[in-house]
Amino acid sequence: MVTVGPDGLVMLFFVFFVTIAIPAWVTLFVKKKMPGKLWAGLALSFFFPLIGQLYLDGAALYIFILFIIAVIIKIALSGVSVWFIISLISALTMYVRFRKLAASTKMPDNTDKA
């Protein structure tokens, strides 16, 4: 049986806050203060690859897909390059999501006036 002492609990809370809580708070704060900015979304998704996807609505699917890609890349490679590669993939995903959102909210062209 595995037991976790007080030092282990402190370390678990620290890791949780550094890797999940703080990036999520920063992403949601930026989403509230600067909504719809491509550069903000790209920066957040590059520096916080999974959590940065929260900048746009409907992020759960993209977070799950990026997590699976990260696991596959981690199995195939090792080292710091994994973090850089998943950061680039996340930023590219955010760019595609912005373009998809811009295309879907485009107003129809009313050139066929009779």
Secondary structure as GFF3:
##gff-version 3
##sequence-region A 1 114
A	DSSP	alpha_helix	6	16	.	.	.	ID=ss1
A	DSSP	pi_helix	17	21	.	.	.	ID=ss2
A	DSSP	alpha_helix	22	33	.	.	.	ID=ss3
A	DSSP	alpha_helix	38	47	.	.	.	ID=ss4
A	DSSP	three_ten_helix	51	55	.	.	.	ID=ss5
A	DSSP	alpha_helix	60	76	.	.	.	ID=ss6
A	DSSP	alpha_helix	81	104	.	.	.	ID=ss7
###
